[in-house]
Amino acid sequence: MSTSEILPQGAGYGVGIGLFFSAFMVGLTALQAHYTGVSPKDSEEFSSASRSVKPGLIASGILQSSAVAYRYGISGPWWYAAGATVQVLLFAQLATKLKLNAPYAHTWLEIVAARWGTTAHLIFMVFGLATNLIVSSMLVLGSSATVTSLTGRSTIAACFLIPLGIAISVVVGGMRSTLLCDYTHTTVLFTILLTFVFTVYATSDYIGSISRMHYLLSEVSQISPVVGNAGGSYLTLRSQNGLIFGVINLIGNFATVFQDQVYWQRAIASRPSTTVKAYLIGGLAWFTIPFAFSMTLGLAAVAFSAVPAANSFFIPMLALLSQDAISEGLPASLAAATLLGKSGAAALLVVLFLAVTSATSAELIARYINLKATEQQILRMSHAGVVIFALVMGIAGVIFYYIGVSMGWLYTFMGVILGSAVCPIALCITWKKANKVGCISGALVGFAAGIIAWLVTTSTLNQKVINVTVRNYEMLSGNLASIGVGAIISTAISLIWPDDYDFASTRAINGRSAAISRDANDELEESEDEKKFPDVTVSSVSNEAQIDPELDPVGLNKAFKFAARASIVLTLVLLILIPLPLFGAQTVYSITGFSVWVIIGIIWTFMSAFAVVLYPLWESRAAIRPISRGVIKGSSNGRLRAITEGEDGKVIITGEYGQVLIRHALGPSAYTMLRNPQTTAQ
């Protein structure tokens, strides 16, 4: 069966898919703004969703999917999923420290600038921008190659059209739109994932059961044994190359998680009391996406190429794929199209449109150029940053495409470029003894060491030829050198010449006093929402010195200790206690062992779906209620109930259902007026 261009080009250009989801998210944002008063026109809301998004919602935003089972068999799904999960679990510790040491920061670079100054800020800004560019380029390259193979659409057009829909929804809706978008996308993704799982292991005419999958994988092992696997089998965790990939994957994902503003943005958007829960739920739920997709579509692609030993004239449903095709990420799409025809190909296209979501914020640039930037200036810069970055994503994708860089190569190479900055960034946020010179030196020297190690190893193993093909030993040396040298230098210098930092300057980032002084210089304008309600009595205004109980240091330190214990235990389980004994056993699984492996994966998938699809609805019921009431009654925000002062110094006007109608920064004179109990706010 040929799967070449199984869908029309119109599907590839996103008609009815990409633009539909962009319009859908814009509509959700408009509904939320109309019925709850949460407006993306506020720069705080645009860039950080007012720091009030629930953890289940954030958990659904930490998800992506991929497949490596075609190369390494059943070891690939585990090493990919585990190697990309532990960083999210460990990030729970950084997220807690962020709330403790810089509760009002918008970006991690703001913290670097406040602690170490301009030079460090510029250096780590380069690492941050490189991270965003590499991650976005991987998504664009992988999705464009897949869409082109299924629809015949121009790859060049794909590189620009894919970021277009993302830019539309993010510019209109800001950070909360991105998080809502993540939730909606994840709901659809799990629906499609479970459809593929049950088709492969229950209803498919060609596979249709776990035992049949086991038989087909065994047959392929006889024709095309996996180099480095026990018995050349796809049914073993004794995979030398799988283990090497796991190390590369682990290092590269540390770089992308710790330096990608997307993950910090979710920590910023989460409420302090639920930050740890957000990342622990997100990490465990994320595990099942690559694991289940790999165990389903990755292994199905292998099974479709099986030729029974008793019938040498049998024509397989799929020919064995070349290394280039595998590196481009084609096994999943080809398996989906072979499995369900046009329906499977269309479902994969939907998954691609939903998975290729990336958030970016230009706030760090706005504040760096103009430290006294107003709300509107920050918002305009944020909008411009999103549009510019979408264009850069397209250009980068085209450049990589023409020079022959694939998604697979870029994925394994990213740790070489970015790994050196992982430890310095973590030390900056968490350790008072972190030395500025040591951490900057560690990042720069580690970067150079990674590049040199990769070049030397590649040249030595390939007759002095430098190429861009995916090879494990070259990538392993570069990744280890980058993250290892960076960590050793930054830690050693910090221990020899320790700093004694109290985090006072980072806690003052975007503090209430700074917001008041900045807004005092702006003209106080009455918003449209305020004009709707001319008669409002001030019922309560919190004391200026009141401390947000969720930022209580004792509580946050307790949350940090819990995050440390939980994340370290889960990391040990995922990386050592489960896979290494199975690696050492050299077992090629029987039907029973393989059945247990698959069934556990399916159960985990259902549990993850509950955690990131149903749980957020229950958790956000208070926010959903006023929207539902408003839609049913045909009204907007209802009557006002109270005016209070928020933790960031902004006045919060609350509606009759408890929803926030207006969050507005007022100058000192306006605060004085509101604090007078005889005053009626107009």
Residue pairs with C-beta under 8 A, 6 or more apart in sequence:
1 317
1 318
1 338
3 149
3 150
3 318
3 333
3 334
3 337
3 338
3 345
4 149
5 149
5 150
5 151
5 152
6 150
6 151
6 337
6 341
6 342
6 345
7 150
7 151
7 342
7 345
7 346
7 349
8 151
9 151
9 152
9 153
11 17
11 150
11 151
11 346
11 349
12 147
12 148
12 150
12 151
12 152
12 153
12 158
12 349
13 153
13 157
13 161
14 161
14 162
14 165
14 353
17 349
17 350
17 353
18 161
18 162
18 164
18 165
18 353
19 165
21 165
21 169
21 181
21 184
21 185
21 353
21 354
22 165
22 166
22 168
22 169
24 184
25 169
25 172
25 173
25 177
25 180
25 181
25 184
26 168
26 169
26 172
26 173
26 177
28 173
28 177
28 180
28 184
29 40
29 169
29 172
29 173
29 174
29 176
29 177
29 180
31 627
31 631
32 38
32 176
32 180
32 627
33 39
33 40
34 630
34 636
34 637
35 626
35 627
35 630
35 631
35 636
35 637
35 659
36 623
36 626
36 627
36 637
36 655
36 659
36 660
36 661
37 529
37 637
37 653
37 655
37 659
37 660
37 661
37 662
37 663
38 45
38 50
38 176
38 660
38 663
39 45
39 529
39 663
40 46
40 172
40 173
40 174
40 176
40 177
41 379
42 50
42 375
42 379
42 663
42 664
43 363
43 375
43 376
43 378
43 379
43 382
44 50
44 375
44 648
44 650
44 663
45 174
45 175
45 176
45 663
46 174
46 175
46 379
46 382
47 106
47 174
47 175
47 265
47 361
47 363
47 378
47 382
48 106
48 175
48 265
48 268
48 269
49 174
49 175
49 176
49 179
49 269
50 176
50 269
50 660
50 663
51 268
51 269
51 270
51 271
52 269
52 271
53 176
53 179
53 266
53 269
53 270
53 271
54 270
54 271
54 274
54 616
54 619
54 620
55 270
55 271
55 274
55 275
55 277
55 278
55 279
55 281
55 282
55 619
56 278
56 281
56 611
56 612
56 615
56 616
56 618
56 619
56 620
57 179
57 180
57 182
57 183
57 616
57 619
57 620
58 179
58 266
58 269
58 270
58 278
58 279
58 282
59 278
59 279
59 281
59 282
59 285
59 286
59 611
59 612
59 616
60 182
60 183
60 185
60 186
60 187
60 282
60 285
60 612
60 613
60 616
61 178
61 179
61 182
61 183
61 186
61 262
61 266
61 282
62 88
62 263
62 266
62 279
62 282
62 283
62 285
62 286
63 182
63 186
63 189
63 282
63 285
63 286
63 289
63 612
64 139
64 286
64 289
64 290
64 355
65 189
65 193
65 289
65 290
65 293
65 351
65 355
66 80
66 142
66 290
66 293
66 294
66 329
67 76
67 77
67 80
67 290
67 293
67 294
67 297
67 298
67 329
67 331
67 332
68 76
68 77
68 79
68 80
68 245
68 290
68 294
68 298
69 76
69 77
69 234
69 294
69 295
69 298
69 299
69 302
69 331
70 76
70 298
70 299
70 301
70 302
70 321
70 326
70 331
71 226
71 241
71 245
71 326
72 79
72 226
72 229
72 239
72 241
72 242
72 245
73 217
73 226
73 229
73 233
73 234
73 235
73 236
73 239
73 242
73 299
73 302
74 234
74 235
74 236
74 237
74 295
74 299
74 589
74 594
74 597
75 229
75 236
75 237
75 238
75 239
75 242
75 243
75 579
75 583
76 239
76 242
76 245
76 294
76 298
77 290
77 291
77 294
77 295
77 298
77 601
78 237
78 291
78 578
78 579
79 242
79 243
79 245
79 246
79 249
79 579
80 245
80 246
80 249
80 290
80 291
80 294
81 286
81 287
81 288
81 289
81 290
81 291
81 294
82 246
82 287
82 574
82 575
82 579
83 246
83 247
83 249
83 250
83 253
83 575
84 249
84 253
84 286
84 290
85 283
85 284
85 286
85 287
85 574
86 250
86 283
86 567
86 570
86 571
86 574
86 575
87 250
87 253
87 254
87 257
87 258
88 257
88 263
88 279
88 282
88 283
88 286
89 279
89 280
89 283
89 284
89 566
89 567
89 570
89 571
90 567
90 568
90 571
91 257
91 258
91 263
91 267
91 279
91 283
92 275
92 276
92 278
92 279
92 280
92 283
92 563
92 566
92 567
93 430
93 560
93 563
93 564
93 567
94 258
94 267
94 426
94 429
94 430
95 267
95 270
95 275
95 276
95 278
95 279
95 563
96 275
96 276
96 556
96 559
96 560
96 563
97 429
97 430
97 560
98 105
98 108
98 111
98 264
98 267
98 268
98 275
98 429
99 267
99 272
99 275
99 551
99 556
100 551
100 553
100 556
100 557
100 560
101 111
101 429
101 430
101 503
101 506
101 507
102 110
102 111
102 114
102 429
102 503
102 506
102 507
102 509
103 272
103 507
103 548
103 551
104 509
104 510
104 511
104 648
105 111
105 268
105 506
105 509
105 510
106 268
106 361
106 363
106 364
106 367
106 510
107 261
107 264
107 265
107 361
107 363
107 364
108 128
108 259
108 261
108 264
108 425
108 429
109 121
109 124
109 125
109 128
109 364
110 364
110 367
110 509
110 510
111 428
111 429
111 506
111 509
112 120
112 121
112 124
112 425
112 428
113 120
113 121
113 368
114 505
114 506
114 508
114 509
115 428
115 436
115 501
115 503
115 505
115 506
116 428
116 436
116 439
116 440
117 436
119 440
120 436
120 439
120 440
121 368
123 440
123 443
123 444
124 421
124 424
124 425
124 443
125 364
127 259
127 418
127 421
127 443
128 259
128 260
128 261
128 364
130 417
130 418
131 255
131 256
131 259
131 260
131 414
131 418
132 260
132 261
132 358
132 360
132 389
133 392
133 393
133 396
134 256
134 410
134 414
134 417
134 418
135 256
135 260
135 358
135 414
136 163
136 358
136 389
136 393
136 396
137 393
137 396
137 397
137 400
137 410
138 407
138 410
138 411
138 414
139 162
139 355
139 356
139 358
140 158
140 159
140 162
140 163
140 356
140 393
140 394
140 396
140 397
141 159
141 328
141 397
141 400
141 401
141 405
141 406
141 407
141 410
142 328
142 329
142 407
143 158
143 162
143 352
143 353
143 355
143 356
144 155
144 158
144 159
144 162
144 397
144 401
145 155
145 328
145 329
145 330
145 406
145 407
146 328
146 329
146 330
146 332
146 333
146 348
146 352
147 153
147 158
147 349
147 352
148 154
148 155
148 158
149 328
149 330
149 333
149 334
150 333
150 337
150 345
150 348
150 349
151 349
155 401
156 398
156 401
158 397
159 393
159 394
159 397
159 398
159 401
160 391
160 394
160 397
160 398
162 353
162 356
162 393
162 394
162 397
163 390
163 391
163 393
163 394
164 390
165 353
166 356
166 357
166 358
166 390
167 386
167 387
167 390
169 177
169 178
169 181
170 177
170 178
170 359
170 360
170 386
171 383
171 386
171 387
173 180
173 181
174 382
175 265
175 269
175 359
175 361
176 269
178 357
178 359
179 266
179 269
181 357
182 357
183 612
183 616
185 354
185 355
185 357
186 354
186 612
186 613
187 613
188 350
188 351
188 354
189 289
189 351
189 354
189 355
190 605
190 608
190 609
190 612
190 613
192 347
192 350
192 351
193 289
193 292
193 293
193 296
193 605
194 605
194 606
194 609
195 347
196 293
196 296
196 297
196 336
196 339
196 344
196 347
197 292
197 296
197 602
197 605
199 339
199 340
200 207
200 208
200 213
200 296
200 297
200 299
200 300
200 339
201 207
201 208
201 209
201 210
201 213
201 296
201 598
201 602
202 208
202 209
204 339
206 303
206 304
206 317
207 213
207 216
207 300
207 303
210 591
210 594
210 595
210 598
210 599
211 591
211 595
213 299
213 300
213 303
213 594
213 598
214 235
214 589
214 590
214 591
214 594
214 595
216 302
216 303
216 306
217 233
217 234
217 235
217 299
217 302
217 303
217 306
218 233
218 235
219 306
219 307
219 308
219 309
220 234
220 302
220 303
220 305
220 306
220 307
221 231
221 232
221 233
221 234
221 235
222 309
223 306
223 307
224 305
224 320
225 231
225 232
225 233
226 232
226 233
226 234
226 239
226 241
227 241
228 239
228 240
228 241
228 242
229 236
229 238
229 239
229 240
229 241
229 242
230 236
230 238
230 239
230 586
230 587
230 588
231 588
233 588
234 299
234 302
235 588
235 589
235 594
236 586
236 587
236 588
236 589
237 579
237 582
237 583
237 585
237 587
238 582
238 583
238 584
238 585
238 586
238 587
238 588
239 583
241 472
243 583
244 472
244 473
244 476
245 412
245 472
246 575
246 579
247 476
247 479
247 480
248 412
248 415
248 472
248 475
248 476
248 479
249 412
250 575
251 415
251 419
251 479
251 480
251 482
251 483
252 411
252 412
252 413
252 414
252 415
252 418
252 419
252 479
254 415
254 419
254 422
254 483
255 414
255 415
255 417
255 418
255 419
255 421
255 422
255 483
256 414
256 418
257 263
258 421
258 422
258 425
258 426
259 418
259 421
259 422
259 425
261 359
261 360
261 361
262 358
262 359
265 359
265 361
266 278
266 282
267 275
267 278
267 279
270 278
271 550
272 548
272 550
272 551
272 556
272 559
273 550
273 555
273 559
275 559
276 559
276 562
276 563
276 566
279 563
280 563
280 566
280 567
280 570
281 611
281 612
281 615
282 612
283 567
283 570
284 570
284 608
284 611
285 608
285 611
285 612
286 608
287 574
287 604
287 608
288 601
288 604
288 605
288 607
288 608
289 608
291 601
291 604
292 601
292 602
292 604
292 605
293 332
295 597
295 598
295 601
297 331
297 332
297 335
297 336
297 339
298 331
298 332
298 335
300 335
300 338
300 339
301 318
301 321
301 331
301 332
301 334
301 335
301 338
302 331
304 316
304 317
304 318
304 335
304 338
305 316
305 317
305 318
305 319
305 320
305 321
306 316
307 314
307 316
308 314
317 338
318 334
318 335
318 338
321 330
321 331
321 334
323 469
323 470
324 406
325 331
326 408
327 406
327 407
327 408
327 409
327 469
327 470
328 406
328 407
328 408
329 406
329 407
329 408
332 348
333 345
333 348
336 344
336 345
336 347
336 348
337 344
337 345
337 348
338 344
340 347
358 393
360 385
360 386
360 389
361 382
361 385
362 381
362 382
362 384
362 385
362 386
362 388
362 389
363 378
363 381
363 382
363 385
365 381
365 385
366 373
366 377
366 378
366 381
366 382
366 385
367 373
367 378
370 377
372 518
372 521
373 381
373 518
374 518
374 519
374 521
374 522
375 519
375 522
375 665
400 410
403 468
404 468
405 468
406 468
406 470
408 470
409 468
409 469
409 470
412 470
412 472
412 475
412 479
413 454
413 475
413 478
415 450
415 475
415 478
415 479
415 482
415 483
416 450
416 451
416 453
416 454
416 475
416 478
416 479
416 481
416 482
417 447
417 450
417 451
417 482
418 482
419 446
419 450
419 479
419 482
419 483
419 486
420 442
420 443
420 444
420 445
420 446
420 447
420 449
420 450
420 482
420 483
420 485
420 486
421 443
421 446
421 447
421 486
422 483
422 486
422 487
423 439
423 442
423 483
423 486
423 487
423 490
423 491
424 434
424 439
424 440
424 442
424 443
424 486
424 490
427 434
427 439
427 490
427 491
427 494
428 434
428 439
431 494
432 499
432 500
432 501
432 502
432 503
433 494
433 495
433 498
433 499
433 500
433 501
434 490
434 494
434 499
434 501
435 490
435 493
435 494
435 497
435 498
435 499
436 499
437 493
437 497
438 489
438 490
438 491
438 492
438 493
438 494
438 497
439 490
439 493
439 494
441 489
441 490
441 493
442 485
442 486
442 487
442 488
442 489
442 490
442 491
442 493
443 486
443 490
445 485
445 486
445 489
446 481
446 482
446 483
446 484
446 485
446 486
446 487
446 489
447 482
447 486
449 481
449 482
449 485
449 486
450 478
450 479
450 481
450 482
450 483
450 485
451 478
451 482
452 481
453 477
453 478
453 480
453 481
453 482
454 474
454 475
454 477
454 478
454 481
455 466
456 477
457 473
457 474
457 477
457 478
458 465
458 466
458 467
458 471
458 474
459 465
459 466
461 471
461 473
461 474
462 471
462 474
508 514
510 648
512 647
512 648
512 649
513 649
515 648
515 649
515 650
515 665
516 649
516 665
516 667
516 668
516 671
518 665
519 665
519 666
519 667
520 667
520 668
522 667
524 666
524 667
524 670
527 662
527 664
529 637
529 653
529 661
529 662
530 653
530 662
530 664
532 636
532 637
533 639
533 640
533 653
533 661
534 682
535 680
536 640
536 643
536 653
536 680
536 681
536 682
537 680
537 681
538 643
538 674
538 677
538 679
538 680
538 681
539 641
539 642
539 643
540 642
540 643
540 644
541 643
541 644
541 645
541 674
541 675
542 644
542 645
544 645
544 671
548 647
549 555
551 647
587 593
589 597
617 624
622 658
623 659
625 657
626 637
626 638
626 655
626 657
626 658
626 659
629 635
629 638
629 657
630 636
630 637
630 638
637 655
637 659
637 661
638 655
638 656
638 657
638 659
639 655
639 656
640 653
640 654
640 655
640 656
640 661
641 654
641 655
641 656
641 658
642 653
642 654
643 651
643 652
643 653
643 654
643 674
643 681
644 651
644 652
644 654
645 651
645 652
645 671
646 652
646 663
649 665
650 663
650 664
650 665
650 666
651 662
651 663
651 664
651 665
651 666
651 670
651 674
652 660
652 662
652 663
653 660
653 661
653 662
654 660
654 661
655 661
666 674
673 679
673 681
674 681
